[in-house]
Amino acid sequence: MKTFLKTLIFIIILSICIFAAFLIFSTVSDYKPPPETIIFQGPDTAKIPLGKTFNLLIWNIGYAGLSKNMDFFYAGGKNVKPAKDILKSNLSSIKDFIKNQGKIDFFLFQEVDVNAKRTYSINQYNEIKELFPNYHSSFGKNYDVSFVPVPISDPMGKVVSGNQTLSKYIPESVVRHSFPGNYSWPKGLFMLDRCFLVNRYPIENNKELLIINTHNSAYDDGNLRKRQVQYLEQFLTSEYKKGNYIIVGGDWNQCPSGFNPEFKDNLMDNANRMDIDKAFMPDWKWLYQNKIPTNRRVNEPYSKGRTLTTVIDFFLASPNIDQAEIKGIDLKFKNSDHNPVKLSIVLN
């Protein structure tokens, strides 16, 4: 009996030491990006003309792992990742859709994996980049964890992922801006470090066009998202005062200000959604389509008419930008838990 107790105590102490060592390693190796990171600094580039129509597309591809038959453990489901053949099939379908969008000037993607266990170490960034070899491609990392230990039964493991912007035009610069705040220690060690990616383009009137790719927080109590929006407001206000033209697009993980969708079936109610405050950038233009949901809950496999849906993928434009057309594309969440959105704009 004494031998058994000694062995049990030894195992408990060893487990505690291993766990403590893991936390120490995770803390020391934690990805701590600075407030700003220069991703690209280009030479003098051709100036963008005024009065021309530009086409944009936003899409959170869900790392090709959150297709219609998938649920996700962090949202109340059971699964961590799909089988490799399913993931590769999803990625192939996503790429097929993207490469048929030849009239798009700016692609803004979120949840693009570079090296992750959940996507079998496939470099999705490179695979998407190769679809348009003549476009400029940039990447803003917002998830870099050596080992995510949950769920215990099947840990998510290593994740390197982020935002990708493809552009028909060469920017004069690309800068990654860190959103403020994160979860408390130790949870924050294994969560995303959210950011927005700013591509700058010179305009013929000596101002700049800013194309901003954002992916705001999810799964928090709302405080992180509020802080991020406040930080973004300061940045946007400062840039607009310079006379610049600005458009923000991506996955905001909250509904646009004044959101009033035409689709009503299985719309996420107030208990399951968060709206951006109407006081945020009141003179700017919220550009979203309200006929097709852009996001579904991933607590269960997608079932039309049962799974909750909403719109959290949209654009915000400065007053000197006009909307020509916006269109939601109903892919029925076949290969991602998000649907893409197209937008046409004109610089005044």
C-alpha positions in Angstrom: 0.0 0.0 0.0 2.8 2.4 0.9 4.5 1.7 -2.4 1.3 2.5 -4.3 0.9 5.8 -2.4 4.5 6.8 -3.1 4.0 6.0 -6.7 0.8 7.9 -6.9 2.3 10.9 -5.2 5.3 10.8 -7.5 3.0 10.7 -10.6 1.0 13.7 -9.2 4.2 15.7 -8.5 5.7 14.8 -11.9 2.5 15.9 -13.7 2.4 19.2 -11.8 6.1 19.8 -12.7 5.5 19.0 -16.4 2.4 21.3 -16.5 4.4 24.1 -14.8 7.2 23.6 -17.2 4.8 23.8 -20.1 3.3 27.0 -18.8 6.7 28.5 -18.4 7.7 27.5 -21.9 4.4 28.9 -23.3 4.9 32.2 -21.4 8.5 32.6 -22.6 7.7 31.7 -26.2 4.4 33.7 -26.3 4.0 35.7 -29.5 4.0 39.3 -28.5 3.8 41.5 -31.6 4.6 45.2 -31.4 1.9 47.8 -31.9 3.0 48.1 -35.6 5.0 45.8 -37.8 6.1 46.8 -41.3 5.2 43.9 -43.6 6.2 45.5 -46.9 7.8 48.8 -47.9 7.7 49.3 -51.6 9.3 51.7 -54.1 7.4 54.5 -55.8 4.3 53.0 -57.3 1.8 54.0 -59.9 -0.9 56.3 -58.6 -4.5 55.1 -58.4 -7.0 57.3 -60.4 -10.0 59.0 -59.0 -13.5 58.2 -60.4 -12.6 54.6 -61.2 -14.6 51.6 -59.9 -12.7 49.2 -57.7 -13.9 45.7 -56.7 -13.3 44.1 -53.4 -14.0 40.7 -51.9 -13.9 39.7 -48.3 -14.0 36.1 -47.0 -13.1 34.3 -43.8 -12.2 31.0 -45.3 -12.3 29.3 -41.9 -8.9 27.7 -42.6 -10.9 25.3 -44.9 -11.7 23.4 -41.8 -15.2 24.6 -40.9 -17.3 23.2 -43.8 -21.0 22.5 -43.5 -20.6 19.1 -41.8 -18.2 20.4 -39.2 -18.8 21.7 -35.7 -16.1 23.2 -33.4 -15.4 22.4 -29.8 -14.8 26.0 -28.8 -18.3 27.0 -29.9 -20.0 24.1 -28.1 -19.4 21.4 -30.7 -17.2 18.3 -30.4 -14.7 18.4 -33.2 -11.2 19.9 -33.6 -10.4 19.4 -37.2 -11.8 17.5 -40.2 -10.1 14.5 -41.8 -7.3 15.5 -44.2 -9.1 14.5 -47.3 -12.1 16.7 -46.4 -9.8 19.6 -45.6 -8.0 19.3 -48.9 -11.3 19.1 -50.7 -12.6 22.2 -48.9 -9.4 24.1 -49.8 -9.6 23.0 -53.4 -13.2 24.3 -53.7 -12.3 27.6 -52.0 -9.4 28.1 -54.4 -11.7 27.2 -57.4 -14.1 30.0 -56.3 -11.3 32.5 -55.7 -9.5 31.9 -59.1 -12.8 32.6 -60.9 -13.0 36.1 -59.4 -10.7 37.8 -62.0 -12.4 41.2 -61.8 -11.6 41.6 -58.1 -9.0 44.3 -57.4 -8.5 43.6 -53.7 -9.1 40.3 -51.9 -9.3 40.4 -48.1 -9.1 36.9 -46.5 -9.2 35.9 -42.8 -8.2 32.6 -41.1 -5.6 31.6 -43.6 -3.2 29.0 -42.1 0.5 29.0 -42.8 1.6 26.1 -40.6 -0.9 24.4 -38.3 -1.7 20.9 -37.0 -5.4 21.5 -37.7 -4.7 22.0 -41.4 -2.0 19.3 -41.7 0.8 21.9 -42.1 -0.6 22.9 -45.5 0.6 26.5 -46.4 -2.7 27.9 -47.4 -1.3 31.4 -47.9 1.1 30.2 -50.6 -1.6 28.2 -52.3 -3.9 31.2 -52.5 -1.1 33.5 -53.5 -0.2 31.3 -56.4 -3.7 31.7 -57.9 -2.9 35.3 -58.9 0.9 35.4 -59.5 0.7 39.0 -60.8 -1.1 40.3 -57.6 0.8 41.6 -54.6 0.2 39.4 -51.6 0.7 40.3 -47.9 0.1 38.4 -44.6 -0.6 39.7 -41.1 -0.1 37.0 -38.5 -2.7 37.0 -35.7 -2.3 33.5 -34.3 1.1 32.0 -33.4 1.1 29.4 -30.7 3.6 26.5 -30.4 1.0 24.2 -28.8 -2.7 24.8 -28.0 -3.4 22.2 -25.3 -7.2 22.0 -25.6 -9.2 20.0 -25.9 -7.3 17.6 -23.7 -8.6 14.6 -25.6 -7.3 15.9 -29.0 -5.2 19.1 -28.5 -5.3 21.6 -31.4 -1.5 21.8 -31.2 0.6 24.2 -33.3 -1.2 27.1 -35.1 0.3 29.9 -37.3 -2.5 31.7 -39.1 -3.7 35.2 -40.1 -5.1 37.7 -42.6 -4.1 37.7 -46.3 -4.6 40.6 -48.7 -4.2 40.2 -52.4 -4.0 43.3 -54.5 -3.9 44.0 -58.2 -1.9 47.2 -57.4 1.5 47.3 -55.6 1.1 49.1 -52.3 3.6 51.7 -51.1 3.5 50.0 -47.7 1.8 47.2 -45.7 1.7 47.5 -41.9 0.3 45.1 -39.4 -1.5 46.9 -36.5 -2.0 45.1 -33.2 -5.4 45.5 -31.6 -5.1 46.3 -27.9 -6.0 43.8 -25.1 -6.2 40.0 -24.8 -7.4 37.4 -22.5 -5.8 37.1 -19.1 -2.9 34.7 -18.3 -2.7 31.8 -18.9 -5.7 31.7 -21.4 -4.2 34.5 -23.4 -1.1 32.4 -24.2 -3.2 30.2 -26.4 -5.5 32.7 -28.0 -5.2 34.9 -31.1 -3.4 38.2 -31.0 -5.8 40.1 -33.1 -4.8 42.7 -35.7 -5.7 44.6 -38.8 -3.6 44.8 -41.9 -3.2 48.2 -43.7 -2.3 48.4 -47.4 -1.5 52.0 -48.6 -1.8 53.1 -52.2 -0.9 56.6 -53.6 -3.8 58.4 -55.4 -3.4 60.9 -58.2 -4.6 63.8 -55.9 -1.6 63.1 -53.7 -3.7 61.5 -51.0 -3.7 57.8 -50.1 -6.1 54.9 -50.4 -6.1 52.6 -47.3 -7.4 49.1 -47.7 -7.8 47.6 -44.3 -8.2 43.9 -43.6 -9.6 43.2 -40.1 -10.4 40.2 -38.0 -11.8 41.2 -34.6 -12.2 39.1 -31.5 -14.7 36.4 -30.9 -15.8 34.4 -27.9 -15.1 37.2 -25.4 -17.7 39.0 -23.3 -17.7 42.0 -25.6 -15.1 44.1 -23.9 -12.3 43.1 -26.2 -14.4 44.0 -29.2 -15.3 47.3 -27.8 -11.7 48.2 -27.1 -10.7 47.1 -30.6 -13.4 49.3 -32.2 -12.3 52.3 -30.1 -8.7 51.8 -31.1 -9.8 51.5 -34.8 -11.8 54.7 -34.5 -8.7 56.7 -33.4 -6.7 55.3 -36.3 -9.4 55.9 -38.9 -10.2 59.4 -37.7 -6.5 60.4 -37.8 -6.1 59.1 -41.3 -9.3 60.7 -42.6 -8.2 64.1 -41.3 -5.3 63.8 -43.7 -7.7 63.6 -46.6 -7.1 59.9 -47.2 -9.7 57.4 -48.6 -10.3 54.5 -46.3 -12.2 51.2 -46.5 -12.2 48.5 -43.8 -13.4 45.0 -44.6 -13.3 41.6 -43.0 -14.8 39.6 -40.2 -15.8 41.9 -37.4 -17.4 39.2 -35.2 -20.2 41.6 -34.6 -23.1 43.0 -36.6 -22.8 46.4 -38.4 -24.3 49.5 -36.8 -28.1 49.7 -37.5 -28.2 46.1 -38.7 -31.6 45.2 -40.1 -31.5 42.1 -42.2 -34.2 41.0 -44.6 -33.7 37.3 -43.8 -35.4 36.4 -40.5 -35.3 32.6 -40.3 -32.8 31.5 -37.6 -31.3 34.9 -37.2 -29.1 35.2 -34.2 -31.0 37.1 -31.4 -29.6 39.6 -29.0 -28.4 36.8 -26.7 -26.2 35.4 -29.4 -25.0 38.6 -31.2 -23.3 42.0 -30.6 -23.9 45.1 -32.7 -21.4 47.9 -33.2 -22.5 51.0 -31.4 -24.3 53.6 -33.5 -22.0 56.3 -32.1 -19.0 54.7 -33.8 -18.0 56.6 -36.9 -21.5 58.0 -37.4 -20.7 59.9 -40.6 -19.0 56.9 -42.3 -20.8 54.3 -44.5 -21.6 50.8 -43.3 -21.6 48.7 -46.4 -23.3 45.4 -46.0 -25.8 43.2 -47.7 -28.8 42.1 -45.6 -30.3 39.4 -47.8 -27.9 36.5 -47.2 -26.2 35.5 -44.0 -22.4 35.7 -44.0 -21.8 33.5 -40.9 -23.3 30.5 -39.1 -22.9 29.1 -35.6 -20.5 26.2 -35.5 -21.9 24.5 -32.4 -23.4 21.9 -34.8 -23.1 20.9 -38.4 -24.9 23.3 -40.7 -28.6 22.7 -41.2 -30.6 25.3 -43.1 -33.6 26.4 -41.1 -32.1 25.3 -37.8 -28.6 26.6 -37.5 -28.4 30.2 -36.3 -26.9 32.7 -38.8 -26.1 36.4 -39.1 -24.0 39.0 -40.9 -20.6 39.8 -39.4 -18.6 40.2 -42.6 -18.9 43.7 -44.1 -17.2 47.0 -45.0 -16.9 50.4 -43.5 -16.0 53.3 -45.8 -14.9 56.9 -45.3 -17.4 59.6 -46.5 -15.3 60.3 -49.7 -16.0 56.7 -51.0 -19.2 55.8 -52.8 -20.7 52.4 -52.9 -21.5 51.2 -56.4 -22.8 47.7 -55.5 -22.6 45.2 -52.8 -23.5 41.5 -53.1 -23.5 38.6 -50.7 -22.6 35.2 -52.3 -24.6 32.3 -51.0 -22.2 29.3 -51.0 -24.4 27.7 -48.4 -21.5 27.4 -46.0 -20.3 24.4 -48.0 -16.6 24.8 -47.4 -16.4 27.5 -44.7 -18.6 28.8 -41.9 -18.6 32.2 -43.7 -19.9 33.3 -47.0 -18.0 35.8 -49.2 -19.1 39.4 -49.9 -18.3 41.5 -53.0 -18.2 45.3 -53.0 -17.8 47.8 -55.8 -16.7 51.4 -54.8 -15.8 54.7 -56.4 -13.3 57.2 -55.0 -14.9 60.7 -55.2 
